[in-house]
Amino acid sequence: MDLDALLHHYFGTTDLDRLDPEAIAEGCARARLALGLEADAGRRFALWMLLHALDEAPEPAAVFKDAKARRIAEDYARAAARAIED
């Protein structure tokens, strides 16, 4: 999934800085709903990563029942946290 396509689909723009907090909250709600309904593992991960970047992602254990997918999401979350710290 392309990040720009995700942003445009859920937020109506690729420039989130132009949106007010309410519009961002509405886009996150749409993305969370899609995450809950998505069956494709790759698309689920892309949606989860988008929500994680916006600090709106559920815990990996709540989203990924498969141990390997959950571990990948946890590794990603740790790496993202380290990148922010650096």
KOLNUMAR-545804 format. One record per residue: z, x, y of N, C-alpha, C in turn; residue in three letters. Coordinates in steps of 0.001 Angstrom, whole numbers, padded with zeros to 6 digits, always signed. Layout:
# KOLNUMAR-545804
ZXYZXYZXYALA
...
//
This chain:
# KOLNUMAR-545804
+000000+000846-001177+000000+000000+000000+000000+000890+001238MET
-000723+000495+002210-000854+001227+003461+000230+000777+004443ASP
+000934+001727+005050+002021+001396+005968+001537+000527+007125LEU
+000423+000877+007717-000090+000069+008825-000385-001364+008381ASP
-000918-001511+007179-001211-002859+006665+000082-003647+006450ALA
+001115-002979+005926+002414-003649+005746+003002-004077+007088LEU
+002988-003161+008035+003546-003481+009349+002803-004645+009986LEU
+001491-004596+009939+000701-005666+010551+000941-006993+009833HIS
+001039-006957+008515+001221-008193+007742+002581-008846+008030HIS
+003637-008059+008051+004983-008635+008196+005468-008731+009639TYR
+004915-007889+010522+005395-007862+011902+004328-008211+012930PHE
+003073-008315+012494+002001-008674+013405+001522-007545+014287GLY
+002046-006347+014069+001666-005176+014858+002035-003924+014080THR
+001418-002816+014434+001823-001539+013849+002784-000793+014771THR
+003020-001335+015945+003894-000718+016944+005183-001536+017074ASP
+006170-001206+016258+007423-001967+016264+008192-001819+017569LEU
+007921-000766+018329+008593-000587+019620+008247-001700+020607ASP
+007163-002403+020366+006742-003479+021267+007435-004800+020943ARG
+008163-004853+019822+008781-006102+019393+010227-006199+019840LEU
+010655-007432+020084+012063-007641+020400+012849-007720+019087ASP
+014162-007604+019154+014979-007620+017938+014781-008865+017067PRO
+014541-009997+017676+014325-011227+016903+013049-011139+016073GLU
+011988-010612+016655+010721-010475+015928+010866-009471+014781ALA
+011620-008419+014995+011854-007450+013926+012666-008099+012811ILE
+013679-008847+013162+014493-009541+012155+013649-010523+011348ALA
+012745-011236+012012+011872-012187+011312+010922-011457+010363GLU
+010370-010341+010798+009485-009557+009940+010230-008998+008733GLY
+011453-008535+008956+012267-008031+007848+012581-009151+006859CYS
+012847-010336+007358+013124-011473+006476+011901-011783+005612ALA
+010712-011730+006210+009484-011972+005440+009283-010876+004383ARG
+009565-009636+004753+009411-008528+003804+010439-008626+002674ALA
+011676-009024+002984+012692-009194+001939+012292-010305+000969ARG
+011756-011381+001496+011290-012469+000642+010172-011977-000276LEU
+009222-011258+000281+008118-010717-000517+008637-009749-001577ALA
+009622-008949-001223+010220-008015-002175+010804-008773-003363LEU
+011492-009862-003084+012089-010654-004147+011075-011330-005048GLY
+009893-011593-004535+008864-012291-005302+007855-011360-005964LEU
+007775-010134-005493+006750-009195-005970+007032-008731-007397GLU
+006021-008806-008248+006158-008388-009643+005628-006966-009882ALA
+004666-006531-009080+004072-005209-009247+005060-004131-008794ASP
+005363-003177-009672+006369-002150-009389+006012-001311-008161ALA
+004762-000936-008025+004355-000117-006877+004491-000863-005559GLY
+004092-002116-005564+004199-002928-004353+005674-003186-004023ARG
+006505-003401-005052+007953-003585-004827+008534-002346-004157ARG
+008139-001178-004671+008672+000057-004113+008225+000246-002666PHE
+006969-000066-002381+006463+000060-001008+007224-000865-000062ALA
+007468-002087-000490+008229-003024+000347+009655-002545+000534LEU
+010266-002046-000528+011632-001544-000431+011688-000349+000532TRP
+010698+000556+000440+010669+001713+001344+010528+001274+002801MET
+009685+000284+003053+009534-000233+004410+010873-000757+004910LEU
+011535-001561+004102+012839-002102+004505+013875-000989+004649LEU
+013803+000017+003808+014736+001141+003912+014542+001869+005244HIS
+013297+002060+005624+013010+002741+006890+013574+001965+008084ALA
+013692+000650+007925+014216-000203+008994+015700-000492+008811LEU
+016325+000203+007860+017749+000041+007550+018079-001387+007134ASP
+017154-002003+006400+017306-003395+005952+017148-003551+004446GLU
+017089-002437+003732+016830-002511+002291+018100-002801+001508ALA
+017976-003636+000494+019105-003815-000414+019324-002532-001221PRO
+020462-002426-001842+020743-001271-002692+019725-001215-003836GLU
+019316-000008-004226+018334+000111-005300+018735-000628-006587PRO
+020000-000622-006933+020439-001293-008160+020185-002792-008113ALA
+020155-003365-006927+019911-004802-006784+018425-005136-006876ALA
+017567-004155-006677+016126-004390-006623+015416-003909-007883VAL
+015824-002752-008375+015121-002101-009469+015963-002144-010743PHE
+015558-002985-011675+016283-003110-012945+015946-001960-013886LYS
+014741-001426-013773+014311-000293-014574+015041+000968-014089ASP
+015683+001684-015010+016491+002853-014639+015666+003927-013928ALA
+014438+004153-014385+013602+005184-013756+013248+004793-012318LYS
+012846+003559-012101+012510+003097-010745+013735+003148-009843ALA
+014884+002748-010382+016124+002778-009589+016465+004214-009189ARG
+016328+005149-010130+016622+006562-009847+015669+007114-008781ARG
+014392+006738-008861+013424+007187-007853+013806+006661-006476ILE
+014193+005397-006400+014603+004816-005118+015862+005492-004595ALA
+016811+005764-005465+018042+006448-005041+017739+007855-004549GLU
+016846+008559-005247+016432+009903-004819+015754+009847-003455ASP
+014887+008853-003274+014216+008684-001982+015242+008447-000876TYR
+016204+007566-001122+017216+007244-000111+018032+008487+000257ALA
+018395+009292-000738+019137+010532-000452+018287+011503+000350ARG
+017010+011652-000026+016121+012557+000702+015918+012097+002145ALA
+015780+010789+002343+015621+010260+003703+016877+010511+004530ALA
+018047+010344+003924+019302+010608+004632+019412+012074+005015ALA
+019024+012965+004098+019066+014408+004413+018094+014743+005537ARG
+016934+014137+005522+015941+014403+006582+016470+013987+007938ALA
+017208+012884+007989+017783+012415+009247+018874+013375+009717ILE
+019658+013879+008776+020746+014815+009119+020222+016137+009666GLU
+019071+016565+009147+018493+017852+009573+017844+017674+010884ASP
//
